[in-house]
Amino acid sequence: MDTLQTSNRTTAFDFQPKTRIVCGEHAIDRLGELAAEIGGRRVLLVTDPGIVAAGHVQRGLAALRQANIETLVFDGAEENPTTEHVAAGLVVAKKFEPDLLIGLGGGSSMDCAKGVNFVYSCGGSMQDYWGVGKATNEMLPMIAVPTTAGTGSELQSFALISDSQTHVKMACGDPKASCRLAILDPCLTLTQPTTVTSLTGIDAISHAVETWVTTKRTRISALFSRESFRLLAANFETVIFDPDNLAARSGMQLGAAYAGLAIENSMLGASHALANPLTAVYGIPHGQAVGAMLPHVVEFNGQVFDNQYRDLLGPNALDPELDSDPSELSSSAQFLAQRITHWLNTAGLHTTLAQLGVEHHRLPELAAAAAQQWTGIFNPRSVNQENLLAIYEQAYSNE
């Protein structure tokens, strides 16, 4: 049955924020001070070579050294981190014996740091923590310093790690994995290549849109979903056309963080279930994969839950000079789907699976994999292999 909470009853929730948020320009310069407050004396900083090249690691190290904190850098994180990346970080952690972890970079660096934390603190292998609540010990305190505006990993208790053998993306979550602190410094996002800005921005938008309608949404998660969408919708095109606009960068970073909080309290839906096999099989970047699927999932859900998308859009969510009145279209879902497609085009991203090189004859195989994805169970309309295949077919050429 297709269900979504629509009554005035308050859905039960247990909201306990575990992450302190420090937000502001040049906030990274407080990293040493803040790490010392947590008790950090030996810090393992997890990042990737691109973040090192951008100079952000040096700024972080300078702040940590000023606080007399011994720090070792592991720069072996990569996009879509795998169990191999976690294993490599674990070797470094065992030798160094840190008392605090820092994930500095995009979602991949932060997730890799969480993955290292799981296995370093609790033993075993990354596969042992696939699921929810499987940490067996207290974990090291962690600080997240995002340099992109996308995943919202800094405010989630989940690490997304791919199995290097099966390529299955494992969601490993536990309240113990929540970061103690998130530092949101929009200046760090100024060095992003345009492609990264586009991919991470679309990913954040997908989080705001999906969390708004999931079966686990509550009035708490809705607060974050709505404000996230408002910030992202207002600033996405600005950061594409005016990448040095720090106010817009700040809006995107905060919007992505709020979307992370929404995910933590409401989960995701079918767009992510459909996107993950595209990344696993074809190596399509996550933001591109979820962006191509999102308009079609919105229209699919909107056939039953159009009122929810109307509530998300609101009277001031989108620039009236660029968009027609939603009432002029057949549905609010259609209006939102068209707007997402416009954002994809504006960002220079692909809008069809054919453009992405997906082979049509493999769609049934992809649908079978999508039907096994965890996020699909939270979609407001029930999904199965058959209707997921239909959505893939729709997205193949947008016909």
MIBA-887063 format. One line per field, with one value per atom (N, C-alpha, C): residue number from 1; residue in one letter; x negated, y negated, z negated. Coordinates in pm, whole numbers. Each point is the difference from the previous one (the first is absolute). Layout:
MIBA-887063
num	c(NUM ...)
residu	c(A ...)
east	c(X ...)
north	c(Y ...)
up	c(Z ...)
This chain:
MIBA-887063
num	c(1 1 1 2 2 2 3 3 3 4 4 4 5 5 5 6 6 6 7 7 7 8 8 8 9 9 9 10 10 10 11 11 11 12 12 12 13 13 13 14 14 14 15 15 15 16 16 16 17 17 17 18 18 18 19 19 19 20 20 20 21 21 21 22 22 22 23 23 23 24 24 24 25 25 25 26 26 26 27 27 27 28 28 28 29 29 29 30 30 30 31 31 31 32 32 32 33 33 33 34 34 34 35 35 35 36 36 36 37 37 37 38 38 38 39 39 39 40 40 40 41 41 41 42 42 42 43 43 43 44 44 44 45 45 45 46 46 46 47 47 47 48 48 48 49 49 49 50 50 50 51 51 51 52 52 52 53 53 53 54 54 54 55 55 55 56 56 56 57 57 57 58 58 58 59 59 59 60 60 60 61 61 61 62 62 62 63 63 63 64 64 64 65 65 65 66 66 66 67 67 67 68 68 68 69 69 69 70 70 70 71 71 71 72 72 72 73 73 73 74 74 74 75 75 75 76 76 76 77 77 77 78 78 78 79 79 79 80 80 80 81 81 81 82 82 82 83 83 83 84 84 84 85 85 85 86 86 86 87 87 87 88 88 88 89 89 89 90 90 90 91 91 91 92 92 92 93 93 93 94 94 94 95 95 95 96 96 96 97 97 97 98 98 98 99 99 99 100 100 100 101 101 101 102 102 102 103 103 103 104 104 104 105 105 105 106 106 106 107 107 107 108 108 108 109 109 109 110 110 110 111 111 111 112 112 112 113 113 113 114 114 114 115 115 115 116 116 116 117 117 117 118 118 118 119 119 119 120 120 120 121 121 121 122 122 122 123 123 123 124 124 124 125 125 125 126 126 126 127 127 127 128 128 128 129 129 129 130 130 130 131 131 131 132 132 132 133 133 133 134 134 134 135 135 135 136 136 136 137 137 137 138 138 138 139 139 139 140 140 140 141 141 141 142 142 142 143 143 143 144 144 144 145 145 145 146 146 146 147 147 147 148 148 148 149 149 149 150 150 150 151 151 151 152 152 152 153 153 153 154 154 154 155 155 155 156 156 156 157 157 157 158 158 158 159 159 159 160 160 160 161 161 161 162 162 162 163 163 163 164 164 164 165 165 165 166 166 166 167 167 167 168 168 168 169 169 169 170 170 170 171 171 171 172 172 172 173 173 173 174 174 174 175 175 175 176 176 176 177 177 177 178 178 178 179 179 179 180 180 180 181 181 181 182 182 182 183 183 183 184 184 184 185 185 185 186 186 186 187 187 187 188 188 188 189 189 189 190 190 190 191 191 191 192 192 192 193 193 193 194 194 194 195 195 195 196 196 196 197 197 197 198 198 198 199 199 199 200 200 200 201 201 201 202 202 202 203 203 203 204 204 204 205 205 205 206 206 206 207 207 207 208 208 208 209 209 209 210 210 210 211 211 211 212 212 212 213 213 213 214 214 214 215 215 215 216 216 216 217 217 217 218 218 218 219 219 219 220 220 220 221 221 221 222 222 222 223 223 223 224 224 224 225 225 225 226 226 226 227 227 227 228 228 228 229 229 229 230 230 230 231 231 231 232 232 232 233 233 233 234 234 234 235 235 235 236 236 236 237 237 237 238 238 238 239 239 239 240 240 240 241 241 241 242 242 242 243 243 243 244 244 244 245 245 245 246 246 246 247 247 247 248 248 248 249 249 249 250 250 250 251 251 251 252 252 252 253 253 253 254 254 254 255 255 255 256 256 256 257 257 257 258 258 258 259 259 259 260 260 260 261 261 261 262 262 262 263 263 263 264 264 264 265 265 265 266 266 266 267 267 267 268 268 268 269 269 269 270 270 270 271 271 271 272 272 272 273 273 273 274 274 274 275 275 275 276 276 276 277 277 277 278 278 278 279 279 279 280 280 280 281 281 281 282 282 282 283 283 283 284 284 284 285 285 285 286 286 286 287 287 287 288 288 288 289 289 289 290 290 290 291 291 291 292 292 292 293 293 293 294 294 294 295 295 295 296 296 296 297 297 297 298 298 298 299 299 299 300 300 300 301 301 301 302 302 302 303 303 303 304 304 304 305 305 305 306 306 306 307 307 307 308 308 308 309 309 309 310 310 310 311 311 311 312 312 312 313 313 313 314 314 314 315 315 315 316 316 316 317 317 317 318 318 318 319 319 319 320 320 320 321 321 321 322 322 322 323 323 323 324 324 324 325 325 325 326 326 326 327 327 327 328 328 328 329 329 329 330 330 330 331 331 331 332 332 332 333 333 333 334 334 334 335 335 335 336 336 336 337 337 337 338 338 338 339 339 339 340 340 340 341 341 341 342 342 342 343 343 343 344 344 344 345 345 345 346 346 346 347 347 347 348 348 348 349 349 349 350 350 350 351 351 351 352 352 352 353 353 353 354 354 354 355 355 355 356 356 356 357 357 357 358 358 358 359 359 359 360 360 360 361 361 361 362 362 362 363 363 363 364 364 364 365 365 365 366 366 366 367 367 367 368 368 368 369 369 369 370 370 370 371 371 371 372 372 372 373 373 373 374 374 374 375 375 375 376 376 376 377 377 377 378 378 378 379 379 379 380 380 380 381 381 381 382 382 382 383 383 383 384 384 384 385 385 385 386 386 386 387 387 387 388 388 388 389 389 389 390 390 390 391 391 391 392 392 392 393 393 393 394 394 394 395 395 395 396 396 396 397 397 397 398 398 398 399 399 399)
residu	c(M M M D D D T T T L L L Q Q Q T T T S S S N N N R R R T T T T T T A A A F F F D D D F F F Q Q Q P P P K K K T T T R R R I I I V V V C C C G G G E E E H H H A A A I I I D D D R R R L L L G G G E E E L L L A A A A A A E E E I I I G G G G G G R R R R R R V V V L L L L L L V V V T T T D D D P P P G G G I I I V V V A A A A A A G G G H H H V V V Q Q Q R R R G G G L L L A A A A A A L L L R R R Q Q Q A A A N N N I I I E E E T T T L L L V V V F F F D D D G G G A A A E E E E E E N N N P P P T T T T T T E E E H H H V V V A A A A A A G G G L L L V V V V V V A A A K K K K K K F F F E E E P P P D D D L L L L L L I I I G G G L L L G G G G G G G G G S S S S S S M M M D D D C C C A A A K K K G G G V V V N N N F F F V V V Y Y Y S S S C C C G G G G G G S S S M M M Q Q Q D D D Y Y Y W W W G G G V V V G G G K K K A A A T T T N N N E E E M M M L L L P P P M M M I I I A A A V V V P P P T T T T T T A A A G G G T T T G G G S S S E E E L L L Q Q Q S S S F F F A A A L L L I I I S S S D D D S S S Q Q Q T T T H H H V V V K K K M M M A A A C C C G G G D D D P P P K K K A A A S S S C C C R R R L L L A A A I I I L L L D D D P P P C C C L L L T T T L L L T T T Q Q Q P P P T T T T T T V V V T T T S S S L L L T T T G G G I I I D D D A A A I I I S S S H H H A A A V V V E E E T T T W W W V V V T T T T T T K K K R R R T T T R R R I I I S S S A A A L L L F F F S S S R R R E E E S S S F F F R R R L L L L L L A A A A A A N N N F F F E E E T T T V V V I I I F F F D D D P P P D D D N N N L L L A A A A A A R R R S S S G G G M M M Q Q Q L L L G G G A A A A A A Y Y Y A A A G G G L L L A A A I I I E E E N N N S S S M M M L L L G G G A A A S S S H H H A A A L L L A A A N N N P P P L L L T T T A A A V V V Y Y Y G G G I I I P P P H H H G G G Q Q Q A A A V V V G G G A A A M M M L L L P P P H H H V V V V V V E E E F F F N N N G G G Q Q Q V V V F F F D D D N N N Q Q Q Y Y Y R R R D D D L L L L L L G G G P P P N N N A A A L L L D D D P P P E E E L L L D D D S S S D D D P P P S S S E E E L L L S S S S S S S S S A A A Q Q Q F F F L L L A A A Q Q Q R R R I I I T T T H H H W W W L L L N N N T T T A A A G G G L L L H H H T T T T T T L L L A A A Q Q Q L L L G G G V V V E E E H H H H H H R R R L L L P P P E E E L L L A A A A A A A A A A A A A A A Q Q Q Q Q Q W W W T T T G G G I I I F F F N N N P P P R R R S S S V V V N N N Q Q Q E E E N N N L L L L L L A A A I I I Y Y Y E E E Q Q Q A A A Y Y Y S S S N N N E E E)
east	c(-85 85 -89 42 -72 49 -88 40 -97 50 -83 77 -72 66 54 130 61 94 28 95 -68 78 -54 -67 5 -65 -151 -68 -145 -62 -73 -68 -105 -7 -96 -143 -83 -141 -83 -129 -97 -116 2 -96 -105 -122 -108 -124 -16 -118 -129 -89 -126 -120 23 -110 9 -102 -10 -35 62 -25 -66 -117 -70 -4 67 21 -53 -72 -45 -124 -22 -119 -127 -95 -131 13 109 19 -104 -62 -102 -118 -20 -112 19 122 28 -17 -45 -3 -83 -117 -84 65 51 70 115 79 118 -38 -105 -46 -51 -69 -50 115 107 117 56 -5 52 -96 -125 -99 -100 -2 -92 -144 -87 -144 -78 55 -59 112 -11 108 -40 87 -15 96 -55 80 15 122 30 47 -63 33 -37 -1 -38 -102 -70 -106 47 123 51 14 39 15 -138 -97 -137 -48 23 -45 69 123 73 -50 -83 -56 81 112 85 -63 -71 -63 -106 -76 -103 61 115 66 46 55 42 -117 -112 -118 -57 0 -52 80 132 84 -23 -20 -22 -137 -101 -133 -3 76 6 55 85 56 -84 -121 -93 60 75 61 -81 -49 -76 97 -36 94 -71 68 -46 108 -42 94 5 121 23 78 -64 64 40 37 34 148 82 142 20 101 34 151 46 145 61 118 68 -95 -35 -99 43 -98 24 -62 23 -59 -152 -56 -146 -54 71 -43 7 106 13 -112 -31 -106 -134 -26 -126 -7 110 4 -15 55 -9 -145 -77 -142 -71 27 -60 46 130 55 -60 -17 -55 -143 -76 -138 -6 89 -5 74 104 83 57 88 57 104 27 111 113 -17 101 -19 111 -4 60 -57 56 20 121 27 6 -98 -9 12 109 21 146 28 138 55 118 63 -87 -83 -84 -103 -63 -99 66 116 69 48 53 46 -116 -112 -117 -48 -1 -39 93 131 94 -25 -29 -28 -121 -106 -119 36 83 40 74 92 74 -97 -89 -83 -112 -54 -105 56 119 58 64 53 81 -56 -104 -59 79 -41 69 -28 97 -13 118 -11 106 133 -3 125 78 -70 67 94 -14 77 104 23 102 136 73 128 1 77 18 -30 -75 -20 -90 -102 -84 -136 -25 -125 0 -110 -6 -70 -69 -70 28 -35 -1 -104 28 -89 -74 -112 -77 84 -18 67 -51 86 -36 49 -81 36 13 106 20 -16 -79 -21 28 124 34 -58 -50 -49 91 110 100 136 98 137 85 1 69 57 -85 50 67 -45 51 -52 -107 -54 -43 -37 -47 105 129 107 78 -65 63 -83 65 -69 -32 13 -23 -128 -67 -109 44 -16 30 -131 -19 -124 34 -66 25 -90 57 -78 -89 -129 -92 12 57 16 134 107 133 48 -66 37 133 55 123 -31 81 -18 69 -78 51 25 120 32 -26 -101 -40 29 101 42 10 -37 13 -9 85 -11 -140 -77 -136 -91 41 -83 27 97 28 -122 -26 -113 29 -104 14 17 -61 -2 -2 73 -6 -39 -102 -44 42 89 50 -66 -100 -73 21 86 30 -121 -103 -120 -66 16 -61 64 123 69 -36 -74 -31 -94 -76 -97 59 128 60 1 -38 24 151 35 142 76 -65 66 34 -92 25 113 -2 108 135 5 124 46 -91 37 41 -75 34 125 20 120 127 -4 116 23 -107 14 72 -40 65 147 29 141 80 -59 71 30 -90 23 117 3 110 134 4 125 46 -93 40 39 -76 33 134 45 128 118 -12 116 -16 -108 -18 104 15 95 -46 -129 -53 -6 51 -8 78 -50 67 3 62 2 -139 -85 -138 -75 6 -73 52 132 58 -56 -30 -61 -130 -83 -129 15 92 21 44 97 54 -106 -69 -99 -118 -36 -104 40 121 45 3 45 7 -139 -98 -136 -62 19 -61 62 134 69 -39 -24 -32 -144 -89 -143 -69 66 -68 -49 88 -42 -103 7 -98 -140 -17 -135 -51 91 -44 -51 76 -35 -95 -1 -83 -69 -98 -56 -74 -36 -70 96 129 99 6 -64 -13 133 88 132 77 -5 68 -66 -133 -70 42 12 42 141 90 136 5 -82 -5 -55 -106 -61 95 69 94 120 46 111 -35 -123 -43 -7 -47 -8 139 94 137 59 -31 49 -58 -126 -59 76 40 81 136 56 127 -15 -107 -24 -10 -73 -20 133 100 128 114 -25 110 -42 -129 -53 27 -27 13 99 7 102 -50 90 -26 -106 -18 -104 -136 -28 -128 -5 111 2 -31 50 -25 -140 -53 -131 -114 10 -113 -45 90 -47 -68 42 -64 -146 -23 -137 -80 61 -70 -37 90 -21 -77 33 -57 -96 -18 -90 49 129 57 -7 -53 -6 137 1 127 92 -54 84 65 -75 56 107 -28 95 131 -9 122 73 -77 64 81 -52 72 128 0 116 103 -42 89 126 -7 125 104 -46 94 60 -78 54 99 -29 94 133 -3 125 71 -76 57 71 -68 62 115 -14 101 134 3 128 92 -58 79 -17 -120 -32 -35 76 -31 9 94 16 -127 -76 -121 -104 -10 -94 48 131 52 -39 6 -38 -149 -82 -144 -33 62 -30 35 119 41 4 40 14 -131 -106 -124 -121 23 -113 -83 63 -70 14 -95 -3 118 93 118 -35 -117 -38 -44 -34 -51 102 103 94 144 78 143 67 122 78 25 -28 25 142 96 138 24 -92 16 -36 -70 -34 101 -8 98 -19 -119 -24 -123 -7 -119 -121 23 -110 -61 84 -50 -81 50 -70 -138 -5 -127 -94 54 -83 -61 78 -53 -107 20 -100 -130 7 -121 -72 76 -61 -67 62 -61 -133 -2 -125 -108 37 -96 -58 86 -46 -90 41 -79 -139 -9 -128 -82 55 -72 -3 98 8 97 -13 87 136 100 136 59 -69 52 -105 47 -92 -73 64 -67 -122 13 -114 -114 34 -100 -63 38 -60 58 115 64 59 -25 50 144 87 142 29 -74 31 -36 -72 -37 97 101 94 68 44 61 -97 -126 -102 -17 -3 -13 123 117 123 1 -50 -7 -92 -112 -92 61 72 63 106 69 105 -57 -130 -65 -59 5 -60 85 -67 67 88 -45 75 137 15 127 117 -27 111 60 -68 53 69 5 67 149 64 142 91 -33 70 -81 66 -71 -68 -125 -73 -39 -6 -43 -77 -48 -82 75 130 78 13 42 17 -133 -104 -132 -52 26 -36 73 127 77 -61 -50 -62 -132 -78 -122 34 104 40 36 72 37 -123 -98 -120 -100 24 -99 -15 115 -6 96 61 99 118 37 114 119)
north	c(120 -120 -125 -102 -125 -90 -33 -79 -113 -107 -114 -74 -40 -70 -134 -18 -126 -59 71 -50 -102 -58 -96 65 132 69 -13 -15 -11 139 32 128 7 113 15 -17 -64 -12 -11 29 -10 -82 -129 -92 -39 46 -30 -38 -128 -42 37 62 45 -81 -87 -70 -151 -56 -146 -56 -111 -63 -135 -18 -128 -49 -112 -46 -142 -24 -136 -2 -113 -16 15 76 25 78 71 79 109 43 105 -45 -130 -49 30 41 38 150 72 146 49 -60 43 -26 -120 -38 95 30 84 145 47 137 16 -101 6 3 -72 2 140 77 137 94 -43 84 60 -46 54 -38 101 -22 66 108 69 18 -72 -8 66 87 54 -76 -70 -80 76 34 79 -94 9 -90 66 -77 54 -93 46 -80 -134 -6 -126 -106 40 -95 -47 90 -39 -104 27 -92 -136 -3 -126 -85 56 -75 7 69 4 81 106 82 -81 -80 -82 -99 -57 -92 73 118 79 39 42 39 -118 -117 -119 -28 12 -24 106 123 108 -14 -38 -18 -116 -105 -114 41 104 52 113 21 104 140 25 131 75 118 82 58 -15 37 80 102 80 -5 -18 -9 131 52 112 -57 -8 -61 105 117 110 16 -96 7 -32 59 -28 -7 -48 -7 138 6 128 96 -30 81 146 87 143 58 128 69 -2 -10 -8 -131 -110 -129 2 58 10 85 111 89 -72 -79 -75 -102 -68 -96 69 120 75 34 36 31 -120 -118 -123 -28 17 -28 92 126 94 -35 -52 -38 -129 -93 -134 -7 81 3 -138 -52 -133 3 -118 -12 -86 -46 -81 15 10 5 -128 -44 -112 43 -18 22 -135 -30 -129 22 -48 18 15 68 26 118 45 112 124 18 119 1 -115 -7 21 -64 15 143 63 138 95 -26 85 -10 -122 -19 76 -5 75 150 45 141 46 -79 31 4 -92 -7 127 46 123 116 23 120 -18 -120 -24 12 -53 0 132 72 118 130 -6 121 56 117 64 -66 8 -60 -93 -81 -97 67 119 70 33 8 32 -112 -119 -115 -46 82 -28 14 -108 -2 -110 18 -104 56 -78 32 119 21 118 -30 -125 -31 67 67 79 -75 -108 -80 -147 -82 -143 -31 -100 -33 -130 -19 -122 -122 -110 -123 -42 -63 -38 -140 -72 -132 10 -54 -3 -143 -15 -132 14 -22 17 -112 40 -97 -8 74 -5 -27 -27 -18 106 120 110 105 86 121 -26 -102 -18 105 70 108 -51 -129 -55 6 13 1 131 106 131 102 102 108 117 -21 106 -24 108 0 85 -51 77 52 129 64 113 3 106 120 117 124 10 6 -3 124 108 123 2 -30 10 -133 -110 -137 -46 76 -40 -113 -107 -112 32 6 38 -126 -12 -108 52 -54 46 -112 19 -108 41 -93 23 -137 -24 -129 -30 105 -20 -60 11 -51 -147 -59 -142 -84 -101 -89 -82 -23 -86 -146 -35 -140 -5 -96 -29 -146 -25 -136 -35 -98 -43 -132 7 -118 -12 -94 -9 -35 -60 -34 125 113 123 51 -44 49 -82 -109 -87 67 99 64 116 30 112 -25 99 -12 -10 -61 -19 133 104 130 51 -18 45 -82 -131 -85 49 35 46 132 97 133 0 -69 -2 -81 -107 -81 77 73 82 109 58 101 -58 -120 -63 -28 -47 -26 130 110 128 40 -33 33 -80 -129 -84 49 32 41 137 94 135 7 -67 8 -64 -91 -67 96 110 87 142 35 139 43 130 54 -26 -29 -25 -149 -85 -144 -34 -97 -51 -152 -63 -146 -58 75 -44 8 114 14 -98 -27 -92 -141 -41 -132 -11 104 -2 16 87 20 -130 -67 -122 -111 -23 -107 35 128 44 -30 38 -23 -149 -80 -144 -57 38 -50 50 127 58 -56 -10 -54 -144 -75 -142 -23 97 -27 88 107 95 -64 -69 -60 -110 -69 -106 58 113 55 59 33 47 -118 -109 -114 -99 -3 -93 77 85 94 -66 -127 -68 -72 18 -65 75 -60 69 13 -97 10 119 19 114 131 0 120 36 -101 24 57 -54 51 146 35 138 93 -44 86 25 -107 17 83 -21 79 148 31 140 60 -80 49 27 -92 22 126 22 121 125 -10 111 29 -105 18 60 -40 58 148 39 142 78 -57 68 28 -82 14 50 22 45 96 23 89 -55 84 -41 91 -12 74 67 10 80 -58 -131 -58 57 13 55 151 68 143 23 -85 13 -48 -97 -56 94 69 80 108 75 96 -66 -120 -70 -33 -36 -26 128 104 127 66 -3 72 -85 -128 -85 -107 -8 -101 -142 -18 -134 -72 -122 -73 -7 10 9 -119 -121 -117 4 46 13 109 112 111 -36 -56 -33 -116 -92 -111 45 96 50 72 64 77 -84 -107 -73 -55 -64 -53 109 118 108 60 5 49 -102 -128 -103 15 18 17 129 106 128 -17 -61 -22 -99 -100 -104 49 116 54 28 18 26 -112 -57 -93 -140 -47 -131 -114 10 -107 -23 108 -16 -83 21 -81 -144 -21 -136 -71 72 -59 -32 84 -26 -123 -13 -114 -131 -8 -122 -120 -115 -117 -68 23 -74 90 128 91 -21 -41 -13 -141 -40 -134 -18 -91 -14 -48 -61 -46 115 111 113 112 -3 111 -48 81 -29 42 -42 38 150 72 145 37 -88 33 6 -56 2 137 82 133 99 123 99 39 -19 37 -72 -11 -57 91 130 93 -22 -23 -26 -129 -100 -128 19 73 23 83 103 84 -83 -89 -86 -93 -47 -90 74 123 78 25 33 19 -127 -115 -128 -18 34 -12 93 121 92 -60 -54 -61 -120 -82 -118 41 110 46 80 21 77 148 50 143 68 130 77 23 14 20 136 79 131 108 121 113 31 -23 22 -90 -125 -92 48 71 46 133 53 123 127 -12 119 83 129 89 40 -19 23 143 96 139 36 -90 28 -64 -67 -65 99 118 95 42 19 35 -113 -124 -115 -14 27 -10 104 119 105 -45 -64 -49 -116 -87 -114 46 108 52 52 26 50 -112 -123 -112 -39 -28 -29 -123 -106 -125 13 96 15 27 61 34 -123 -114 -122 -90 42 -81 -8 -116 -11 92 23 101 128 110 127 28 47 31 147 54 137 5 118 12 -48 28 -34 -152 -72 -143 -76 57 -62 13 112 16 -103 -22 -99 -140 -31 -132 -7 106 4 -20 65 -12 -145 -64 -139 -90 31 -83 31 109 40 -106 -49 -103 -113 -1 -104 -5 114 3 67)
up	c(0 0 0 77 4 -111 -93 -114 -23 -57 -40 -106 -105 -110 50 -5 45 -103 -108 -98 -91 -91 -94 -120 -7 -110 13 -110 0 1 105 7 -111 -66 -110 51 -78 35 -126 16 -109 56 -24 61 -104 21 -93 80 30 78 -73 73 -60 51 97 63 -22 -58 -12 137 36 130 -24 60 -2 144 26 137 16 109 27 88 64 85 -83 53 -63 -130 -17 -123 -14 112 -9 -84 -12 -81 -148 -40 -138 -22 101 -9 -119 -23 -110 -135 -14 -124 -30 102 -20 -23 69 -23 -142 -51 -138 -99 28 -89 -14 109 -2 -72 -15 -66 95 125 98 -29 0 -15 113 53 116 103 109 98 130 50 135 90 98 91 131 35 120 111 116 109 132 110 129 66 102 61 55 50 53 -107 -118 -112 -47 6 -32 100 130 106 -11 -50 -12 -116 -87 -111 -128 2 -119 -113 35 -103 -74 75 -64 -99 36 -93 -125 19 -115 -88 64 -76 -79 62 -69 -126 9 -117 -107 41 -96 -68 77 -58 -98 31 -90 -136 1 -126 -57 58 -47 7 107 22 105 -37 94 104 126 107 108 47 113 107 126 111 76 20 92 118 116 117 103 -49 90 30 -42 34 148 60 140 13 115 25 -12 -61 -26 -73 -125 -72 -12 7 -6 -127 -19 -114 8 120 15 -57 25 -54 -152 -53 -145 -59 66 -48 -1 103 5 -112 -27 -110 -134 -11 -126 -34 101 -23 -61 56 -50 -143 -25 -132 -106 32 -98 -38 95 -29 -80 31 -61 -133 -16 -121 -35 85 -25 -111 -55 -94 57 124 68 149 73 146 57 112 74 144 53 141 68 85 67 150 58 144 32 109 38 -78 42 -69 -3 104 6 -112 -25 -109 -135 -20 -127 -22 106 -14 -22 67 -19 -144 -56 -139 -94 27 -82 13 122 20 -80 6 -80 -148 -43 -140 -43 84 -31 -28 96 -9 -102 -14 -99 -142 -21 -135 -38 99 -31 55 85 55 118 47 111 133 89 133 25 104 29 23 59 28 -128 -113 -126 -45 58 -48 102 101 100 -68 -6 -70 -104 -103 -101 -140 -78 -140 -28 84 -17 -63 -38 -70 -136 -33 -124 -113 31 -101 23 -98 25 108 81 109 -30 69 -21 36 -72 42 137 78 136 30 78 51 151 54 146 49 106 61 150 43 141 87 116 98 122 -5 105 -64 83 -49 66 -59 66 -92 -56 -64 -134 -73 -135 -96 39 -83 -137 -8 -126 -110 39 -100 2 51 3 -76 -48 -71 92 130 98 79 34 97 118 120 120 58 -11 43 96 115 98 -29 13 -11 124 -18 115 88 -54 79 75 -70 61 58 -38 41 -58 -93 -67 -97 4 -90 -132 -107 -132 -83 -54 -94 -140 -65 -133 -99 -83 -88 -145 -86 -143 -68 -101 -71 -51 -32 -49 107 127 109 31 -68 24 -35 82 -27 -125 -76 -117 42 114 43 151 57 143 17 79 29 142 11 131 36 85 46 151 43 143 85 -60 76 58 -67 47 129 27 120 124 -15 114 100 -45 89 79 -20 72 151 80 145 26 111 32 2 53 6 -139 -95 -137 -63 24 -49 52 128 62 -59 -7 -46 -147 -83 -142 -27 77 -17 34 110 39 -104 -53 -104 -122 -41 -115 28 121 37 -8 48 -6 -144 -90 -141 -56 31 -49 54 129 64 -52 -10 -41 -147 -85 -142 -32 85 -23 6 76 24 -50 -65 -39 -105 -13 -97 -143 -20 -134 -34 88 -27 -127 -71 -119 8 -96 1 -25 -67 -18 132 68 126 103 -3 97 -14 -123 -20 78 -10 68 151 43 144 68 -61 62 6 -111 0 91 4 92 144 37 137 32 -94 23 27 -80 17 130 31 119 128 1 118 27 -106 15 45 -23 20 103 45 88 130 69 127 -20 -112 -26 -12 -71 -14 130 93 131 84 4 85 -68 -132 -75 -112 34 -97 -116 12 -109 -95 20 -85 -134 -101 -127 -73 17 -65 55 132 60 -41 -7 -46 -142 -84 -138 -4 82 6 44 99 47 -108 -69 -102 -116 -43 -109 45 124 53 6 42 5 -140 -97 -137 -57 24 -46 64 127 66 -66 -44 -74 -128 -72 -119 34 113 42 27 69 26 -131 -93 -129 -69 28 -68 88 130 85 111 19 104 141 102 140 72 133 73 126 99 119 91 0 87 -35 -128 -41 24 -16 31 147 87 144 38 -74 34 -36 -110 -47 98 65 100 120 36 111 -33 -125 -44 -10 -54 -20 132 97 126 101 9 105 -52 -130 -54 18 18 17 -134 -4 -127 -66 -132 -71 28 -2 24 137 100 135 5 -63 3 -69 -119 -74 66 61 70 120 74 117 -39 -117 -42 -74 -66 -91 67 117 58 24 40 32 -127 -107 -126 -58 14 -45 72 131 75 -39 -22 -43 -134 -96 -131 7 88 10 50 63 44 -119 -118 -121 -102 -7 -108 51 95 59 -102 -95 -99 -80 -25 -79 76 130 79 9 6 0 -129 -112 -128 -4 61 1 82 115 87 -66 -56 -68 94 -50 87 34 -80 20 23 28 9 125 110 126 55 81 56 96 -27 85 141 17 133 90 -62 78 13 -80 -4 12 66 8 -130 -16 -118 4 -112 0 41 -26 31 151 80 144 60 -78 45 -57 49 -43 -145 -54 -139 -53 -131 -64 21 0 24 138 100 134 1 -68 -9 -63 -112 -67 86 66 88 112 59 105 -52 -124 -58 -25 -48 -23 132 104 131 49 -25 34 -72 -129 -76 57 39 61 127 84 125 -28 -95 -36 -46 -72 -55 100 119 102 -26 -74 -29 95 12 89 -65 85 -50 39 80 39 -23 -18 -18 129 114 128 12 -39 5 -90 -106 -96 41 114 49 -59 -65 -56 113 -2 105 -30 99 -22 -43 54 -32 -145 -68 -139 -100 49 -92 -95 47 -95 -111 36 -100 -102 50 -89 -90 55 -80 -110 29 -103 -113 36 -103 -78 70 -67 -100 34 -88 -132 -3 -122 -84 49 -72 -120 -109 -127 7 68 -2 67 89 69 -92 -117 -89 -67 9 -61 102 125 102 -32 23 -36 80 127 79 -3 -23 -5 134 -7 122 1 119 20 132 36 120 124 5 119 18 -106 21 0 -62 11 143 64 141 85 -29 76 -15 -119 -21 78 -2 82 148 45 142 31 -91 19 6 -84 -6 113 72 100 110 46 106 -24 -120 -35 97 53 92 -67)
